[in-house]
Amino acid sequence: MSRSNGRPEPEVIVNFADGYAYSKGKLEEAFRNGILDKPPVKPPKDSVGPVKREDVDLIVHELEITRSQAEKALHENGGNIVKTLQYLITPPVQ
């Protein structure tokens, strides 16, 4: 901490509109530890590859689910549209 007029510099806390408060000391500590210097972790690539847009559109329009749900279901079923549709319309076993 630097000093001015013999007093330590006050802790700076900023309140943002998102509801979070950020402390100057904690942010500086994050930089010192190198947390922000690390490269971002890339998710592992799926062996399936990208799903077809037409398949996603078909599932979204026919089953009235969100695009993200349709894409997730397609990824889980290897991009196979028939298996995906059967998976989505089959009730879960209890």
Backbone as a printed PyTorch tensor [residue, N CA C, xyz], in Angstrom:
tensor([[[  0.8370,  -1.1810,   0.0000],
         [  0.0000,   0.0000,   0.0000],
         [  0.8780,   1.2390,   0.0000]],

        [[  0.5570,   2.1700,  -0.8150],
         [  1.3030,   3.4220,  -0.8080],
         [  0.7090,   4.3510,   0.2480]],

        [[  1.5260,   5.2660,   0.6700],
         [  1.0740,   6.1920,   1.7060],
         [  1.0700,   7.6060,   1.1560]],

        [[  0.0970,   8.3540,   1.5810],
         [  0.0630,   9.7760,   1.2710],
         [ -0.2870,  10.5010,   2.5620]],

        [[  0.5330,  11.4830,   2.9230],
         [  0.3470,  12.2340,   4.1660],
         [  0.4050,  11.3300,   5.3990]],

        [[  1.2060,  10.2650,   5.3220],
         [  1.3730,   9.4020,   6.4690],
         [  0.2440,   8.4180,   6.7020]],

        [[ -0.7640,   8.4150,   5.8600],
         [ -1.8910,   7.5020,   6.0170],
         [ -1.8550,   6.4580,   4.9030]],

        [[ -2.2590,   5.2260,   5.2080],
         [ -2.3130,   4.2210,   4.1360],
         [ -3.4310,   4.5600,   3.1460]],

        [[ -3.2400,   4.1200,   1.9310],
         [ -4.2400,   4.3490,   0.8890],
         [ -5.5020,   3.5640,   1.2540]],

        [[ -6.6750,   4.1840,   1.1880],
         [ -7.9030,   3.4780,   1.5760],
         [ -8.2320,   2.3710,   0.5750]],

        [[ -8.8830,   1.3330,   1.0740],
         [ -9.3290,   0.2350,   0.2290],
         [-10.4320,   0.7640,  -0.6880]],

        [[-10.2950,   0.4870,  -1.9750],
         [-11.2660,   0.9790,  -2.9440],
         [-12.2230,  -0.1560,  -3.2700]],

        [[-13.4810,   0.0740,  -3.0360],
         [-14.5100,  -0.8930,  -3.3780],
         [-15.4840,  -0.2030,  -4.3150]],

        [[-15.7550,  -0.8650,  -5.4290],
         [-16.6460,  -0.2960,  -6.4290],
         [-17.8660,  -1.1980,  -6.5250]],

        [[-19.0220,  -0.6360,  -6.3800],
         [-20.2590,  -1.3780,  -6.5430],
         [-20.7840,  -1.1410,  -7.9500]],

        [[-21.0140,  -2.2430,  -8.6690],
         [-21.4910,  -2.1470, -10.0400],
         [-22.9790,  -2.4670, -10.1090]],

        [[-23.5810,  -2.1520, -11.2330],
         [-25.0110,  -2.3490, -11.4180],
         [-25.4010,  -3.8250, -11.3880]],

        [[-24.4420,  -4.7310, -11.6530],
         [-24.7660,  -6.1480, -11.6410],
         [-24.8840,  -6.7090, -10.2290]],

        [[-24.6550,  -5.8610,  -9.2200],
         [-24.8170,  -6.2830,  -7.8440],
         [-23.5390,  -6.7470,  -7.1780]],

        [[-22.4430,  -6.8230,  -7.9170],
         [-21.1880,  -7.2770,  -7.3500],
         [-20.3460,  -6.0850,  -6.9130]],

        [[-19.5280,  -6.2890,  -5.9090],
         [-18.6010,  -5.2730,  -5.4490],
         [-17.1930,  -5.7960,  -5.6640]],

        [[-16.3170,  -4.9720,  -6.1700],
         [-14.9540,  -5.3670,  -6.4870],
         [-13.9890,  -4.5960,  -5.6010]],

        [[-13.1260,  -5.3090,  -4.9280],
         [-12.1620,  -4.7210,  -4.0290],
         [-10.8310,  -4.5770,  -4.7400]],

        [[-10.1970,  -3.4290,  -4.6280],
         [ -8.9310,  -3.1650,  -5.2960],
         [ -7.8630,  -4.1630,  -4.8470]],

        [[ -7.7940,  -4.4310,  -3.5640],
         [ -6.7890,  -5.3560,  -3.0440],
         [ -6.9540,  -6.7620,  -3.5790]],

        [[ -8.1750,  -7.2160,  -3.6760],
         [ -8.4250,  -8.5660,  -4.1820],
         [ -8.1110,  -8.6670,  -5.6720]],

        [[ -8.4150,  -7.6270,  -6.4290],
         [ -8.0870,  -7.6330,  -7.8470],
         [ -6.5790,  -7.6350,  -8.0660]],

        [[ -5.8530,  -6.8370,  -7.2740],
         [ -4.3960,  -6.8150,  -7.3920],
         [ -3.8070,  -8.1640,  -7.0130]],

        [[ -4.3710,  -8.8080,  -6.0150],
         [ -3.8940, -10.1290,  -5.5950],
         [ -4.1040, -11.1530,  -6.7080]],

        [[ -5.2130, -11.0560,  -7.4230],
         [ -5.4640, -11.9680,  -8.5290],
         [ -4.4170, -11.8010,  -9.6190]],

        [[ -4.0080, -10.5760,  -9.8780],
         [ -2.9670, -10.3410, -10.8740],
         [ -1.6250, -10.8680, -10.4020]],

        [[ -1.3190, -10.6870,  -9.1230],
         [ -0.0390, -11.1560,  -8.5870],
         [  0.0560, -12.6690,  -8.6260]],

        [[ -1.0350, -13.3570,  -8.3760],
         [ -1.0290, -14.8180,  -8.3730],
         [ -0.9870, -15.4030,  -9.7730]],

        [[ -1.1900, -14.5870, -10.7840],
         [ -1.1440, -15.0760, -12.1600],
         [ -2.4140, -15.7450, -12.6150]],

        [[ -3.4930, -15.5730, -11.8740],
         [ -4.7540, -16.2030, -12.2500],
         [ -5.2000, -15.7320, -13.6270]],

        [[ -5.0510, -14.4480, -13.8760],
         [ -5.5180, -13.8960, -15.1430],
         [ -4.4950, -14.0750, -16.2580]],

        [[ -3.2800, -14.5480, -15.9200],
         [ -2.2470, -14.7610, -16.9350],
         [ -2.3540, -16.1240, -17.5950]],

        [[ -3.1070, -17.0280, -16.9920],
         [ -3.2400, -18.3800, -17.5360],
         [ -4.1040, -18.3430, -18.7910]],

        [[ -3.7570, -19.1460, -19.7990],
         [ -4.6000, -19.1880, -20.9990],
         [ -5.9290, -19.8590, -20.6840]],

        [[ -6.9860, -19.4830, -21.3820],
         [ -8.2870, -20.0970, -21.1240],
         [ -8.2550, -21.5850, -21.4770]],

        [[ -8.9880, -22.3710, -20.7150],
         [ -9.0400, -23.8070, -20.9420],
         [-10.0430, -24.0830, -22.0560]],

        [[ -9.5930, -24.8090, -23.0660],
         [-10.4800, -25.1450, -24.1770],
         [-11.2020, -26.4440, -23.8630]],

        [[-12.5090, -26.5040, -24.1460],
         [-13.2250, -27.7520, -23.9100],
         [-12.7450, -28.8140, -24.9000]],

        [[-12.7710, -30.0900, -24.4960],
         [-12.3310, -31.1350, -25.4240],
         [-13.2640, -31.2090, -26.6260]],

        [[-12.6740, -31.4770, -27.7720],
         [-13.4670, -31.5520, -28.9970],
         [-14.2650, -32.8460, -29.0170]],

        [[-15.4890, -32.7400, -29.4510],
         [-16.3310, -33.9180, -29.5720],
         [-15.9230, -34.6940, -30.8150]],

        [[-16.0870, -35.9980, -30.7490],
         [-15.7600, -36.8190, -31.9120],
         [-16.8570, -36.7390, -32.9660]],

        [[-18.0080, -36.1790, -32.5900],
         [-19.1530, -36.1070, -33.4980],
         [-18.9830, -35.0130, -34.5380]],

        [[-18.4540, -33.8730, -34.1320],
         [-18.3470, -32.7430, -35.0370],
         [-19.5960, -31.8890, -34.9580]],

        [[-19.6680, -30.8710, -35.7860],
         [-20.8460, -29.9880, -35.7310],
         [-22.0940, -30.7000, -36.2400]],

        [[-23.2140, -30.3510, -35.6170],
         [-24.4810, -30.9360, -36.0420],
         [-25.0330, -30.1180, -37.2050]],

        [[-25.8790, -30.7410, -37.9880],
         [-26.4490, -30.0610, -39.1510],
         [-27.5310, -29.0870, -38.7030]],

        [[-27.5100, -27.9190, -39.3200],
         [-28.4990, -26.8940, -38.9920],
         [-29.9170, -27.3580, -39.3310]],

        [[-30.0570, -28.1020, -40.4170],
         [-31.3820, -28.5850, -40.8200],
         [-31.9550, -29.5310, -39.7680]],

        [[-31.0720, -30.3710, -39.1820],
         [-31.5310, -31.3000, -38.1520],
         [-31.9990, -30.5500, -36.9100]],

        [[-31.2360, -29.5420, -36.5290],
         [-31.6090, -28.7430, -35.3540],
         [-32.9300, -28.0340, -35.6140]],

        [[-33.0840, -27.4470, -36.7920],
         [-34.3280, -26.7510, -37.1390],
         [-35.5320, -27.7000, -37.1060]],

        [[-35.3410, -28.9060, -37.6240],
         [-36.4210, -29.8940, -37.6320],
         [-36.8610, -30.2200, -36.2110]],

        [[-35.9120, -30.4800, -35.3450],
         [-36.2430, -30.8260, -33.9560],
         [-36.9160, -29.6530, -33.2470]],

        [[-36.3860, -28.4490, -33.4550],
         [-36.9530, -27.2660, -32.8010],
         [-38.4020, -27.0470, -33.2340]],

        [[-38.6820, -27.1650, -34.5350],
         [-40.0310, -26.8930, -35.0320],
         [-41.0160, -28.0190, -34.7220]],

        [[-40.5540, -29.2480, -34.7880],
         [-41.4610, -30.3670, -34.5630],
         [-41.7620, -30.6050, -33.0850]],

        [[-40.7490, -30.4780, -32.2330],
         [-40.9340, -30.7960, -30.8220],
         [-41.0870, -29.5610, -29.9440]],

        [[-40.9370, -28.3940, -30.5510],
         [-41.0880, -27.1190, -29.8460],
         [-40.2050, -27.0470, -28.5960]],

        [[-38.9160, -27.3010, -28.7970],
         [-37.9240, -27.1480, -27.7420],
         [-36.9170, -26.1050, -28.1860]],

        [[-36.0550, -25.6860, -27.2810],
         [-35.0770, -24.6510, -27.6200],
         [-33.9640, -25.2280, -28.4840]],

        [[-33.2560, -24.3340, -29.1720],
         [-32.1490, -24.7560, -30.0320],
         [-31.0470, -25.4330, -29.2220]],

        [[-30.7770, -24.9050, -28.0380],
         [-29.7120, -25.4990, -27.2310],
         [-30.0750, -26.9150, -26.7930]],

        [[-31.3440, -27.1510, -26.4560],
         [-31.7760, -28.5020, -26.0960],
         [-31.6680, -29.4430, -27.2900]],

        [[-32.0310, -28.9580, -28.4540],
         [-31.9570, -29.7810, -29.6550],
         [-30.5090, -30.1130, -30.0010]],

        [[-29.6220, -29.1240, -29.9140],
         [-28.2150, -29.3640, -30.2160],
         [-27.5990, -30.3390, -29.2210]],

        [[-27.9330, -30.1950, -27.9470],
         [-27.4090, -31.0910, -26.9180],
         [-27.8710, -32.5260, -27.1820]],

        [[-29.1460, -32.6970, -27.5030],
         [-29.6780, -34.0290, -27.7810],
         [-28.9950, -34.6470, -29.0050]],

        [[-28.7600, -33.8420, -30.0310],
         [-28.0740, -34.3460, -31.2190],
         [-26.6430, -34.7720, -30.8900]],

        [[-25.9470, -33.9940, -30.0880],
         [-24.5810, -34.3560, -29.6880],
         [-24.5760, -35.6510, -28.8880]],

        [[-25.5380, -35.8050, -27.9900],
         [-25.6020, -37.0120, -27.1630],
         [-25.8820, -38.2580, -27.9870]],

        [[-26.5360, -38.0940, -29.1270],
         [-26.8900, -39.2400, -29.9740],
         [-26.0310, -39.3260, -31.2260]],

        [[-24.8700, -38.7160, -31.1860],
         [-23.9160, -38.8520, -32.2860],
         [-24.3190, -38.1680, -33.5720]],

        [[-25.2150, -37.2010, -33.5040],
         [-25.6300, -36.4760, -34.6930],
         [-26.6650, -37.2100, -35.5280]],

        [[-27.1210, -38.3630, -35.0630],
         [-28.1060, -39.1670, -35.7840],
         [-29.4980, -38.6190, -35.4730]],

        [[-30.1740, -38.1310, -36.4900],
         [-31.4720, -37.4910, -36.3100],
         [-32.5380, -38.4910, -35.8630]],

        [[-32.5030, -39.7150, -36.3790],
         [-33.5120, -40.7240, -36.0210],
         [-33.3730, -41.1020, -34.5490]],

        [[-32.1440, -41.3900, -34.1140],
         [-31.9140, -41.7420, -32.7070],
         [-32.2810, -40.5770, -31.7870]],

        [[-31.9920, -39.3630, -32.2310],
         [-32.2960, -38.1810, -31.4190],
         [-33.7980, -38.0060, -31.2430]],

        [[-34.5560, -38.1560, -32.3230],
         [-36.0150, -38.0290, -32.2270],
         [-36.6000, -39.1130, -31.3280]],

        [[-36.1010, -40.3410, -31.4590],
         [-36.5910, -41.4260, -30.6030],
         [-36.2420, -41.1520, -29.1410]],

        [[-35.0530, -40.6460, -28.9120],
         [-34.6190, -40.3210, -27.5490],
         [-35.5030, -39.2360, -26.9430]],

        [[-35.8610, -38.2310, -27.7330],
         [-36.6450, -37.1060, -27.2080],
         [-38.1160, -37.4410, -26.9880]],

        [[-38.6610, -38.3940, -27.7460],
         [-40.0870, -38.6910, -27.5770],
         [-40.3370, -39.8920, -26.6700]],

        [[-39.2960, -40.6320, -26.3080],
         [-39.4460, -41.7690, -25.4160],
         [-39.4920, -41.2690, -23.9740]],

        [[-40.5190, -41.6630, -23.2110],
         [-40.5930, -41.2120, -21.8170],
         [-39.4710, -41.8650, -20.9960]],

        [[-38.9800, -41.1590, -19.9850],
         [-37.9110, -41.7170, -19.1650],
         [-38.4050, -42.9120, -18.3500]],

        [[-37.5240, -43.8920, -18.1980],
         [-37.8600, -45.1090, -17.4450],
         [-37.6690, -44.8190, -15.9720]],

        [[-38.6800, -45.1980, -15.1720],
         [-38.5990, -44.9400, -13.7270],
         [-38.5380, -46.2080, -12.9530]]])
